[in-house]
């Protein structure tokens, strides 16, 4: 809050500034790509929230301030997202999205102080891990490309909680929320970050799915897009609904500062690093504006809500051992109301089984069909198991679709 950002009237960019040269798909660090994808999602969430705030606001002067920061965040989003290469196919980009989901979720879970939020992260981690595996098999089958070219040796590719068993009734996607008055700032930032990431993945799959000609690809995007909707409901329910609009605005701007600084400290590409630096300087000013609005409208000092220094940063790094640990201990969990329970402990008439019968009716499930077709065409499924065989014995068979 003591930092001086770029004045708001100096933040507007011209077309050439935003239409940046993309990263090189062949030589870029995989985590440079994941940072670009995540920060695009962070910016999209920021401007969506801002727009909703404005729609619920009857103060014209406040709406003008929101409009100014919203326009800047639209420009930041394009500045960031245009770093992705047009040479990458939709499936290559999709693998980047799922690598974000796996390594971001795992890192947040490892560093999360709230046991309830950590459990939520662990639960969805295994589902996104399986999505990476399904899309990787689809890409090798349709495009004859090697998925390890996208993820490097940083993220393993093998079955997680099979997508066929991830589908649950909407009532079972909601969790208990943190308490706005007692929650650690890191918990609040983690929830906002993971909602941003999962929301953009949901929207991406909803929009690009129909662009495929192949029926099997359209089906896989359709099915996984539905799980991403579950994940957004799952994660957004963790935030305290009693936070005021101005409190949420402050948290959004603070999280953008926090995430740009996290990217800045770990970025290896100096040209991309300059983008993180510039956007950070803009966001510091947005944070100051949000703090002023909180004081003016609620008489609350932002220093009562924020720590003196940024908390532990969110860094992309390999999480292979952690993912394997969660796979070994939580593969058979599902959700029942707000709790996580083994499927084997559910009664035979449980809502889970009834819902499964509806969505997986007639024996056709796209996520299963992708693996079955890959095995039929290539003899076995595609995997990238750099740390040994699968930690769950029943998921080691590469000649049968895991269910």
Protein Blocks (a to p, Z undefined) as FASTA:
>chain_A
ZZccddfklmpccfklmmccdddfklpcfklmmmmmmmmmmmmmmmmmmmmmmmmccbfk
lmmmmmmmmmmmmmmmmmmmmmpcfkbcfklmmmmmmmmmmmmmmmmmmmmmblklmmmm
mmmmmmmmmmmmmmmmmmmmmnopafklmnmmmbccdddddfklmpccfklmpccdddfk
lgcfklmmmmmmmmmmmmmmmmmmmmmmmmpmblklmmmmmmmmmmmmmmmmmmmmmpcf
kbcfklmmmmmmmmmmmmmmmmmmmpcblklmmmmmmmmmmmmmmmmmmmmmmmmmnopa
fklmpcfbdcdddddddfklmmmmmmmmmmmgccehjbccdfklpcfkbmklmmmmmmmg
ghiafklmmmmmmmmmnopacdddfnbccfblklmpckbccZZ
